[in-house]
Amino acid sequence: MYPGLFISLIAAALLGYRVISSVPPLLHTPLMSGMNALSGIIVIGALTTYAASPSGARIWTGLAVIVAMINVVGGFLVTDRMLRMFHRRDEQTGELEGD
Amino acid sequence: MLLTVASIIIVIAFLAGIHLMQSPETAVAGNRLGLAGMTAAILLVLWNTGSPSAGILLVVGGLIGFLLGQLVTMIQMPQAIALLNGLGGAASALVSSVAAAYPAGGEPVVFWFTAVLATGLGILTLVGSIVAALKLQGWLSQRPVFVPGHNFLLGLFLLTGTLSVLSTLIYPGRELIRLILPLTLVIFALYGLFLSIRVGGADMPIIISFFNSLSGLATAVTGLTVFSLLLTGVGALVGVAGMILTQIMCRAMNRNLPAVLGGIKVKPPEKEASPDRTGEAADPRERLPGILKGAQSFVIVPGYGMAVAQAQQAVKELIDALQVAGKEVKIAIHPVAGRMPGHMNVLLAEVGIPYDMLFELETINPKFKNTDLVIAVGACDVINPAANTAEGTPIYGMPILEVSQSRQVIVCNLDSNPGYSGVPNTLYQEPHTLTLWGDALETIPKLTAMIGPG
């Protein structure tokens, strides 16, 4: 069990390093907010722990579900809002007339 | 087995989503691919565990996230992201500490070690990020706060925190966990507090990136605790992304991470008497219309001061006027022009400035020699030539935008005070520099009017 987990950790880190390094500085803020959304994956751990935890601990695991879900929705939403603002010069005229 | 395959597919979807963020044209699709992967992961687990009350909690969290995501403005993005970093840490700390407090029995040493480590990293990320967010929001002083023996305390917390995590290797099991877990929580919370409280405004990009990385690391370690391939894989992705950004920010600010985190004192701003040349003979402003009309190639350098003055729209109008007058305009972006990596690009995109006008430091620096006129708006340290010459100052060696190589420079800053570093800007003394002190919301429209239809 553990070897598989460690391998996934290392593999994701190495592949991630390659892919993330090629994101241009232009998009580093949306990259980071996108990473906020992805770190919301902890919601998976929160859900399973919530289902397994005794009632006394449910307040904490339930809180974890809520907090992680804020990350997921908030993270994807702000990333989307930011990315939709970026456009090239040739696209600009059309958009300005639309304003 | 099915779960493992599904997890690997989801991690690959996230990687593909990040890959699509290489270009602004595909980035929106990349983000939505990530959202699809996340939705699939959540539905998969809901279907597996089947707890109806969990669905309600998801909706509650989702609604709060939606409100936060809708209401936050672009200038507030650094504190919003700091807050989200913190919440990620909080979730890791909650999940791993509950896992350690209610073990099923027969857990291996790795379980106890990772549970306590993830708890510590999580609470450190939470407390440190909240302090950073409060500072960015202006609810705490933006200046670095030092207490007597600050470095000693940081070292002490780091040492005792590490020892309490390591103690799980010697005393694994539930007997001592009720002592070790609360101790770890307190020590790492204090470490986060003391770490963040001494970071000043302009160092924020480093600390936000660092906590972004930590939130991913905490998630990955929690994955080892609760046996989740998704958590380890995705947590590692986030951790690496944050680490890359931390490195870039450190290089751009000429800092090293141990110095920011561990205790070497970051020089606080000093109010050195700024060498003002008030005895200037003629009002330089009279020459401005001629300079503006005569120049053909322009580079605009926006700094965080522009964002503070909320002058993005005014700058956009200046650029429009220049382009209507047939001038060539580029915009130079220093990596730390905002309060987090890439912040300035977002602020300029918000007012509709096309991204193909934005140039990064390495690309634009060779072009200053052939630039007729640089207009700097609210930028100081990032254009200070002293970074190349003034050995021993905090900015020595920091890569700057070499605006002084251009034929003429107009600086539109609030005043002649040094920037965050406290090092007086020698650019102001150079003969080809014209300074316009005052609120950019007033000075920039004046420049625009001079180009005007006339």
HADDOCK unambig.tbl for C-alpha pairs under 7 A between the chains (distance, minus, plus):
assign (segid A and resid 5 and name CA) (segid B and resid 224 and name CA) 6.64 0.50 0.50
assign (segid A and resid 5 and name CA) (segid B and resid 229 and name CA) 5.65 0.50 0.50
assign (segid A and resid 5 and name CA) (segid B and resid 232 and name CA) 6.61 0.50 0.50
assign (segid A and resid 8 and name CA) (segid B and resid 229 and name CA) 6.68 0.50 0.50
assign (segid A and resid 8 and name CA) (segid B and resid 232 and name CA) 6.69 0.50 0.50
assign (segid A and resid 8 and name CA) (segid B and resid 233 and name CA) 5.46 0.50 0.50
assign (segid A and resid 9 and name CA) (segid B and resid 232 and name CA) 5.20 0.50 0.50
assign (segid A and resid 9 and name CA) (segid B and resid 233 and name CA) 4.93 0.50 0.50
assign (segid A and resid 9 and name CA) (segid B and resid 236 and name CA) 5.71 0.50 0.50
assign (segid A and resid 12 and name CA) (segid B and resid 233 and name CA) 5.25 0.50 0.50
assign (segid A and resid 12 and name CA) (segid B and resid 236 and name CA) 6.02 0.50 0.50
assign (segid A and resid 12 and name CA) (segid B and resid 237 and name CA) 5.91 0.50 0.50
assign (segid A and resid 13 and name CA) (segid B and resid 236 and name CA) 5.17 0.50 0.50
assign (segid A and resid 13 and name CA) (segid B and resid 237 and name CA) 5.50 0.50 0.50
assign (segid A and resid 13 and name CA) (segid B and resid 240 and name CA) 6.04 0.50 0.50
assign (segid A and resid 16 and name CA) (segid B and resid 15 and name CA) 6.84 0.50 0.50
assign (segid A and resid 16 and name CA) (segid B and resid 237 and name CA) 5.26 0.50 0.50
assign (segid A and resid 16 and name CA) (segid B and resid 240 and name CA) 6.68 0.50 0.50
assign (segid A and resid 17 and name CA) (segid B and resid 240 and name CA) 6.13 0.50 0.50
assign (segid A and resid 19 and name CA) (segid B and resid 18 and name CA) 6.76 0.50 0.50
assign (segid A and resid 19 and name CA) (segid B and resid 19 and name CA) 5.65 0.50 0.50
assign (segid A and resid 20 and name CA) (segid B and resid 18 and name CA) 6.67 0.50 0.50
assign (segid A and resid 20 and name CA) (segid B and resid 241 and name CA) 6.09 0.50 0.50
assign (segid A and resid 22 and name CA) (segid B and resid 22 and name CA) 6.18 0.50 0.50
assign (segid A and resid 23 and name CA) (segid B and resid 21 and name CA) 5.98 0.50 0.50
assign (segid A and resid 23 and name CA) (segid B and resid 22 and name CA) 4.49 0.50 0.50
assign (segid A and resid 24 and name CA) (segid B and resid 22 and name CA) 6.14 0.50 0.50
assign (segid A and resid 25 and name CA) (segid B and resid 342 and name CA) 5.83 0.50 0.50
assign (segid A and resid 26 and name CA) (segid B and resid 342 and name CA) 5.61 0.50 0.50
assign (segid A and resid 26 and name CA) (segid B and resid 345 and name CA) 5.87 0.50 0.50
assign (segid A and resid 27 and name CA) (segid B and resid 342 and name CA) 6.05 0.50 0.50
assign (segid A and resid 28 and name CA) (segid B and resid 341 and name CA) 5.53 0.50 0.50
assign (segid A and resid 28 and name CA) (segid B and resid 342 and name CA) 4.73 0.50 0.50
assign (segid A and resid 29 and name CA) (segid B and resid 340 and name CA) 6.98 0.50 0.50
assign (segid A and resid 29 and name CA) (segid B and resid 341 and name CA) 5.67 0.50 0.50
assign (segid A and resid 29 and name CA) (segid B and resid 342 and name CA) 4.85 0.50 0.50
assign (segid A and resid 29 and name CA) (segid B and resid 343 and name CA) 5.77 0.50 0.50
assign (segid A and resid 33 and name CA) (segid B and resid 81 and name CA) 6.06 0.50 0.50
assign (segid A and resid 34 and name CA) (segid B and resid 31 and name CA) 6.95 0.50 0.50
assign (segid A and resid 35 and name CA) (segid B and resid 238 and name CA) 5.51 0.50 0.50
assign (segid A and resid 36 and name CA) (segid B and resid 84 and name CA) 6.09 0.50 0.50
assign (segid A and resid 36 and name CA) (segid B and resid 85 and name CA) 6.17 0.50 0.50
assign (segid A and resid 38 and name CA) (segid B and resid 234 and name CA) 6.81 0.50 0.50
assign (segid A and resid 39 and name CA) (segid B and resid 88 and name CA) 6.16 0.50 0.50
assign (segid A and resid 39 and name CA) (segid B and resid 216 and name CA) 5.88 0.50 0.50
assign (segid A and resid 39 and name CA) (segid B and resid 219 and name CA) 6.76 0.50 0.50
assign (segid A and resid 39 and name CA) (segid B and resid 234 and name CA) 6.95 0.50 0.50
assign (segid A and resid 39 and name CA) (segid B and resid 235 and name CA) 6.15 0.50 0.50
assign (segid A and resid 39 and name CA) (segid B and resid 238 and name CA) 6.46 0.50 0.50
assign (segid A and resid 40 and name CA) (segid B and resid 88 and name CA) 6.25 0.50 0.50
assign (segid A and resid 41 and name CA) (segid B and resid 231 and name CA) 6.40 0.50 0.50
assign (segid A and resid 42 and name CA) (segid B and resid 91 and name CA) 6.72 0.50 0.50
assign (segid A and resid 42 and name CA) (segid B and resid 92 and name CA) 6.60 0.50 0.50
assign (segid A and resid 42 and name CA) (segid B and resid 219 and name CA) 6.12 0.50 0.50
assign (segid A and resid 42 and name CA) (segid B and resid 231 and name CA) 6.28 0.50 0.50
assign (segid A and resid 44 and name CA) (segid B and resid 42 and name CA) 6.32 0.50 0.50
assign (segid A and resid 44 and name CA) (segid B and resid 45 and name CA) 6.56 0.50 0.50
assign (segid A and resid 45 and name CA) (segid B and resid 95 and name CA) 6.80 0.50 0.50
assign (segid A and resid 45 and name CA) (segid B and resid 226 and name CA) 6.82 0.50 0.50
assign (segid A and resid 46 and name CA) (segid B and resid 95 and name CA) 5.71 0.50 0.50
assign (segid A and resid 47 and name CA) (segid B and resid 54 and name CA) 6.84 0.50 0.50
assign (segid A and resid 48 and name CA) (segid B and resid 49 and name CA) 6.58 0.50 0.50
assign (segid A and resid 49 and name CA) (segid B and resid 95 and name CA) 6.70 0.50 0.50
assign (segid A and resid 51 and name CA) (segid B and resid 49 and name CA) 6.40 0.50 0.50
assign (segid A and resid 51 and name CA) (segid B and resid 51 and name CA) 6.30 0.50 0.50
assign (segid A and resid 57 and name CA) (segid B and resid 98 and name CA) 6.80 0.50 0.50
assign (segid A and resid 60 and name CA) (segid B and resid 94 and name CA) 6.21 0.50 0.50
assign (segid A and resid 61 and name CA) (segid B and resid 94 and name CA) 6.41 0.50 0.50
assign (segid A and resid 61 and name CA) (segid B and resid 95 and name CA) 6.14 0.50 0.50
assign (segid A and resid 62 and name CA) (segid B and resid 57 and name CA) 6.67 0.50 0.50
assign (segid A and resid 64 and name CA) (segid B and resid 91 and name CA) 4.56 0.50 0.50
assign (segid A and resid 64 and name CA) (segid B and resid 94 and name CA) 5.96 0.50 0.50
assign (segid A and resid 64 and name CA) (segid B and resid 95 and name CA) 6.62 0.50 0.50
assign (segid A and resid 65 and name CA) (segid B and resid 57 and name CA) 6.39 0.50 0.50
assign (segid A and resid 65 and name CA) (segid B and resid 58 and name CA) 6.44 0.50 0.50
assign (segid A and resid 66 and name CA) (segid B and resid 57 and name CA) 5.59 0.50 0.50
assign (segid A and resid 66 and name CA) (segid B and resid 58 and name CA) 5.93 0.50 0.50
assign (segid A and resid 66 and name CA) (segid B and resid 60 and name CA) 6.43 0.50 0.50
assign (segid A and resid 66 and name CA) (segid B and resid 61 and name CA) 4.09 0.50 0.50
assign (segid A and resid 67 and name CA) (segid B and resid 61 and name CA) 6.14 0.50 0.50
assign (segid A and resid 67 and name CA) (segid B and resid 87 and name CA) 5.89 0.50 0.50
assign (segid A and resid 67 and name CA) (segid B and resid 91 and name CA) 6.19 0.50 0.50
assign (segid A and resid 68 and name CA) (segid B and resid 87 and name CA) 6.76 0.50 0.50
assign (segid A and resid 68 and name CA) (segid B and resid 88 and name CA) 6.12 0.50 0.50
assign (segid A and resid 68 and name CA) (segid B and resid 91 and name CA) 5.84 0.50 0.50
assign (segid A and resid 69 and name CA) (segid B and resid 58 and name CA) 6.08 0.50 0.50
assign (segid A and resid 69 and name CA) (segid B and resid 61 and name CA) 4.83 0.50 0.50
assign (segid A and resid 69 and name CA) (segid B and resid 62 and name CA) 5.39 0.50 0.50
assign (segid A and resid 69 and name CA) (segid B and resid 65 and name CA) 6.94 0.50 0.50
assign (segid A and resid 70 and name CA) (segid B and resid 61 and name CA) 4.89 0.50 0.50
assign (segid A and resid 70 and name CA) (segid B and resid 62 and name CA) 5.50 0.50 0.50
assign (segid A and resid 70 and name CA) (segid B and resid 64 and name CA) 5.97 0.50 0.50
assign (segid A and resid 70 and name CA) (segid B and resid 65 and name CA) 3.95 0.50 0.50
assign (segid A and resid 71 and name CA) (segid B and resid 65 and name CA) 6.50 0.50 0.50
assign (segid A and resid 71 and name CA) (segid B and resid 84 and name CA) 5.71 0.50 0.50
assign (segid A and resid 71 and name CA) (segid B and resid 87 and name CA) 6.86 0.50 0.50
assign (segid A and resid 71 and name CA) (segid B and resid 88 and name CA) 6.72 0.50 0.50
assign (segid A and resid 73 and name CA) (segid B and resid 62 and name CA) 5.59 0.50 0.50
assign (segid A and resid 73 and name CA) (segid B and resid 65 and name CA) 5.02 0.50 0.50
assign (segid A and resid 73 and name CA) (segid B and resid 66 and name CA) 5.83 0.50 0.50
assign (segid A and resid 74 and name CA) (segid B and resid 65 and name CA) 4.15 0.50 0.50
assign (segid A and resid 74 and name CA) (segid B and resid 66 and name CA) 5.50 0.50 0.50
assign (segid A and resid 74 and name CA) (segid B and resid 68 and name CA) 6.08 0.50 0.50
assign (segid A and resid 74 and name CA) (segid B and resid 69 and name CA) 4.52 0.50 0.50
assign (segid A and resid 76 and name CA) (segid B and resid 31 and name CA) 6.89 0.50 0.50
assign (segid A and resid 76 and name CA) (segid B and resid 35 and name CA) 6.65 0.50 0.50
assign (segid A and resid 77 and name CA) (segid B and resid 69 and name CA) 5.44 0.50 0.50
assign (segid A and resid 78 and name CA) (segid B and resid 69 and name CA) 5.15 0.50 0.50
assign (segid A and resid 80 and name CA) (segid B and resid 28 and name CA) 6.20 0.50 0.50
assign (segid A and resid 80 and name CA) (segid B and resid 31 and name CA) 6.79 0.50 0.50
assign (segid A and resid 82 and name CA) (segid B and resid 346 and name CA) 6.66 0.50 0.50
assign (segid A and resid 83 and name CA) (segid B and resid 24 and name CA) 6.86 0.50 0.50
assign (segid A and resid 83 and name CA) (segid B and resid 27 and name CA) 6.66 0.50 0.50
assign (segid A and resid 83 and name CA) (segid B and resid 28 and name CA) 5.77 0.50 0.50
assign (segid A and resid 84 and name CA) (segid B and resid 28 and name CA) 6.65 0.50 0.50
assign (segid A and resid 85 and name CA) (segid B and resid 349 and name CA) 5.62 0.50 0.50
assign (segid A and resid 85 and name CA) (segid B and resid 350 and name CA) 5.90 0.50 0.50
assign (segid A and resid 86 and name CA) (segid B and resid 24 and name CA) 6.43 0.50 0.50
assign (segid A and resid 86 and name CA) (segid B and resid 349 and name CA) 5.43 0.50 0.50
assign (segid A and resid 86 and name CA) (segid B and resid 354 and name CA) 6.78 0.50 0.50
assign (segid A and resid 86 and name CA) (segid B and resid 355 and name CA) 6.30 0.50 0.50
assign (segid A and resid 87 and name CA) (segid B and resid 354 and name CA) 5.33 0.50 0.50
assign (segid A and resid 87 and name CA) (segid B and resid 355 and name CA) 6.06 0.50 0.50
assign (segid A and resid 88 and name CA) (segid B and resid 354 and name CA) 4.71 0.50 0.50
assign (segid A and resid 88 and name CA) (segid B and resid 355 and name CA) 5.69 0.50 0.50
assign (segid A and resid 88 and name CA) (segid B and resid 356 and name CA) 5.75 0.50 0.50
assign (segid A and resid 89 and name CA) (segid B and resid 354 and name CA) 5.00 0.50 0.50
assign (segid A and resid 89 and name CA) (segid B and resid 356 and name CA) 6.63 0.50 0.50
